[in-house]
Amino acid sequence: MMTVPLATTNASATSREQTDQVLQDLAALRPFLVLSGAGISAGSGIPTYRDRDGRWLRSDPIQHQEFVRDPARRQRYWGRSLLGWPGVRDAAPAPAHCSLARLEALGHVQHLVTQNVDRLHQRAGSRKVTDLHGRLDRVRCLECGTLSDREAMQRRLEKANPDLREASRLAEVRPDGDADLPDDLIAGVRVPACEGCGGVLMPDVVFFGGSIPQDRVAACRAQLEQSAALLVVGSSLRVYSGFRFCRWAVELGLPIFLLNPGATRADDLGRKWSESADTALQWLEETLS
């Protein structure tokens, strides 16, 4: 497939001209499945994980087995989450989220699979959504499986760690809902246990090294098989759980469209343009109107 020359992130006449043909081709392939990544939430004030070249920008992410086995790593996670959660909780959907919700309502979106855990697609009005990596607004007990609300956990964390409450108001929001916290403070973090069984509480998300439930993966594959094309928005596709959608699309003979300001792992597999999600999806709405 042809690779479209990269446009700038400015909504200039030149970038619009470079994008028009791609948009028209995508508009002819409906309904399409959307795969979204952290870049789509940049317009909501939530920074991305990687730079334009795909390099990781944050501290090393917590691994699933680390969280399960090591109480100190759980202290680190929940201490940082206490500071970072309010920024994700209070973020508003960006124009790109709203555009996709409207495109779904018009019947153009077969399904939306998001690698994000911020639930901004649902807040924007999208209904046919799969949270591939889970959802940050829920907490799960690893012992009894009980699900509870993340905001309730926030109140418990703040009560157990009053010295960190002020710091939480100043923390910088991160895509996975955490924030930097000095090591000397992490050591003193008190982590609440499950109120039902006393078990270990974990956000209802798939950490690095964890496994996405196979029934969730199979359901996403089934939605792709019912689609006419794959549209990837705001993802570098460096993580295989997202990249495999492109592998599946190639296997199924489906066209791939890539909307991302920087490089992606699938640039040689589909038609690519480097415009902001907010701008390009507005243009797509106009094309389909």
DRENDRENDREN-267739 format. One record per residue (C-alpha): z, x, y; residue in one letter. Coordinates in steps of 0.25 Angstrom, whole numbers, padded with zeros to 4 digits, always signed. Each point is the difference from the previous one (the first is absolute). Layout:
<recs>
ZXYA;...
</recs>
This chain:
<recs>
+0000+0000+0000M;-0003+0004+0014M;+0012+0005+0009T;+0000-0006+0014V;+0002+0011+0011P;+0014+0000+0006L;+0002-0008+0012A;+0011+0003+0011T;+0012-0008+0001T;-0004-0005+0014N;-0007-0014+0000A;-0012+0006+0007S;-0014-0005-0001A;-0004+0012-0008T;+0011-0003-0011S;-0004-0014+0000R;-0014+0003-0003E;+0003+0009-0011Q;+0009-0010-0006T;-0009-0013+0001D;-0008+0003-0012Q;+0011+0002-0009V;+0007-0012+0005L;-0012-0009-0002Q;-0002+0006-0014D;+0015-0003-0003L;-0001-0014+0005A;-0012-0003-0010A;+0010+0004-0011L;+0010-0011-0001R;+0011-0002-0004P;+0005+0014+0000F;+0013+0006-0005L;+0008+0008+0011V;+0009+0012-0004L;+0009+0003+0012S;+0008+0013+0003G;+0010+0005+0010A;-0011+0002+0011G;-0001-0015+0002I;+0014-0001+0004S;-0001+0011+0011A;-0004-0011+0010G;+0014-0005-0003S;+0007+0013+0004G;+0002+0004-0014I;-0005+0015-0002P;-0009+0004-0011T;+0004+0009-0012Y;-0012+0010+0002R;-0008+0006+0011D;-0015-0002+0002R;-0003+0011-0011D;+0009-0006-0010G;+0012+0010+0002R;+0014-0006-0002W;+0008-0002+0013L;+0014-0003-0005R;+0011+0006-0008S;-0002+0000-0015D;+0001-0015-0005P;+0011-0004-0010I;-0004+0000-0014Q;+0004-0011-0010H;+0007+0008-0010Q;+0008+0007+0012E;+0005-0013+0005F;+0004-0006-0014V;+0007+0013-0005R;+0006+0006+0013D;+0011-0007+0008P;-0002+0010+0011A;-0015-0003+0001R;+0004-0015+0001R;+0009+0004+0012Q;-0011+0007+0006R;-0010-0012-0002Y;+0010-0011+0005W;+0005+0008+0012G;-0014+0002+0005R;-0004-0014-0003S;+0012-0005+0008L;-0006+0007+0012L;-0014-0003-0003G;+0000-0015-0005W;+0001-0007+0013P;-0013+0006+0005G;-0008-0005-0011V;+0008-0014+0000R;-0003-0002+0015D;-0015+0005+0000A;-0010-0011+0003A;-0013-0001-0007P;-0012+0008+0007A;-0013-0007+0004P;-0006+0006-0013A;+0010-0008-0009H;-0003-0013+0008C;-0015+0003-0001S;+0001+0000-0015L;+0009-0012-0001A;-0011-0008+0008R;-0011+0006-0009L;+0008-0005-0012E;+0001-0014+0006A;-0015+0000+0002L;-0002+0003-0015G;-0006+0014+0002H;+0012+0008-0007V;+0001-0002-0015Q;+0014+0007+0000H;+0008+0010+0008L;+0007+0012-0008V;+0009+0008+0009T;+0006+0013-0003Q;+0010-0002+0012N;+0014-0006-0003V;+0002-0005+0015D;-0005-0015-0003R;-0008+0000+0013L;-0012-0007-0007H;+0009-0012-0004Q;+0006+0000+0014R;-0014-0001+0006A;-0003-0012-0009G;-0008+0006-0012S;+0004-0008-0013R;-0008+0007-0011K;+0007+0013+0000V;+0005+0010-0010T;+0011+0010+0004D;-0005+0011-0009L;+0012+0009+0002H;+0010-0011+0002G;+0007-0005+0012R;+0010+0006+0009L;+0007-0013+0004D;+0006-0002-0014R;+0011+0008-0008V;+0001+0000-0015R;+0011+0004-0009C;-0004+0010-0010L;+0011-0006-0010E;-0001-0015+0001C;-0014-0001+0007G;+0006-0010+0011T;-0009+0000+0012L;+0007-0001+0014S;-0004+0001+0015D;-0002+0013+0006R;+0007-0005+0013E;+0012-0003-0008A;+0000+0014-0005M;-0001+0005+0014Q;+0012-0008+0005R;+0008+0006-0012R;-0005+0014+0003L;+0004-0001+0015E;+0014-0005-0004K;+0002+0011-0010A;-0005+0011+0010N;+0004-0004+0014P;-0002+0014+0005D;-0015-0001-0003L;-0002-0014+0007R;-0003+0006+0014E;-0010+0011-0006A;-0008-0012-0006S;-0004-0005+0013R;-0006+0013+0004L;-0007+0003-0013A;-0015+0002+0000E;-0007-0010-0009V;-0007+0006-0013R;-0011-0007-0009P;+0010-0001-0012D;+0012-0005+0009G;+0008+0013+0001D;+0004+0010+0011A;+0005+0014+0001D;+0015+0002-0003L;+0007+0013+0001P;+0005+0005-0014D;+0015+0000+0005D;-0001-0015+0003L;-0007-0003-0013I;+0012+0006-0008A;+0009-0011+0006G;-0009-0012-0002V;+0006-0011-0008R;-0009-0008-0008V;+0003-0015-0004P;-0001-0004-0015A;-0006-0013-0005C;+0010-0011+0003E;-0003-0007-0013G;+0002+0012-0010C;+0003+0012+0008G;-0013+0007-0004G;-0009+0009+0008V;-0008-0007+0011L;-0015+0005+0003M;-0010-0005+0009P;-0010-0009-0007D;-0011+0010+0002V;-0007+0010-0009V;+0004+0014+0004F;-0009+0012-0003F;+0001+0003-0015G;+0003-0014-0003G;-0010-0010-0007S;-0006-0012+0006I;+0002-0012-0010P;-0012-0001-0009Q;-0002-0015+0002D;-0001+0002+0015R;-0011+0011-0002V;-0007-0009-0009A;+0000-0012+0010A;-0005+0009+0011C;-0012+0005-0010R;-0003-0015-0003A;-0001-0003+0015Q;-0009+0012+0002L;-0009-0005-0011E;-0002-0014+0007Q;-0004+0007+0013S;-0013+0005+0006A;+0005+0012+0007A;+0012+0009+0002L;+0005+0002+0014L;+0010+0012+0002V;+0008-0001+0013V;+0009+0011+0005G;+0002+0008-0012S;-0003+0015-0003S;+0000-0004-0015L;+0007+0012-0004R;+0009-0007-0009V;-0006-0004-0013Y;+0005-0014+0000S;-0009-0003+0012G;-0011+0009-0004F;-0002-0007-0013R;-0005-0012+0007F;-0012+0008+0004C;-0002+0005-0014R;+0000-0014-0005W;-0010-0004+0011A;-0009+0011-0005V;+0001-0005-0014E;-0003-0014+0004L;-0011+0003+0009G;+0006-0005+0012L;-0003+0006+0014P;+0012+0007+0006I;+0003+0000+0015F;+0010+0010+0006L;+0006-0003+0014L;+0009+0012+0003N;+0001+0009+0013P;+0002+0013-0009G;-0005+0005-0014A;+0002-0008-0012T;-0001+0004-0015R;-0012-0010-0002A;-0009+0005+0012D;-0011+0003-0010D;+0001-0013-0007L;-0002-0010+0011G;-0005-0003+0014R;+0010+0005+0010K;+0003-0001+0014W;+0011+0006+0008S;+0005-0011+0010E;+0013-0006+0002S;+0004-0012-0009A;+0004-0008+0012D;-0014+0002+0006T;-0009-0001-0012A;+0006-0012-0006L;-0001-0007+0013Q;-0015+0004+0000W;-0001-0005-0015L;+0006-0014+0005E;-0011-0001+0011E;-0011+0004-0011T;+0005-0011-0009L;+0001-0011+0011S;
</recs>
